[in-house]
Amino acid sequence: QERHGIRSILIIEDEPDLAELWCEYLRMRGHKVRVCGSLRALRDCLEEGDEPDLAFVDWSLPDATGAEVASLLQERMPGCKIVAATGLAPAATQLSGVDMVLTKPFKITRLHEVVLELTDDAR
């Protein structure tokens, strides 16, 4: 059976400069990346048929909590791996269905390490 790699990545982050930096970094590593700055933008992405393999989710968006975003992704994309990116340590009860937590700030190289670690988990 062929190993399921992570090809398509969704970044859900409301700081445009940070989102663009992450996006460019991951694209340079060969991934298809889309950025959504809010829960509303995420809903639009999903309506357009986006099916990401992995989502980096800012845990505090202006229009939603990370838990709400994760819940929507789990409902619509059950196979999508979810990485919570947060400056605060969320309560474990809020992290249901989250595959990994990244505490901000982190080195940008950590993004690709996470992709590789979660790809290995998919074997």
Disulfide bonds with the S-S distance in Angstrom:
none
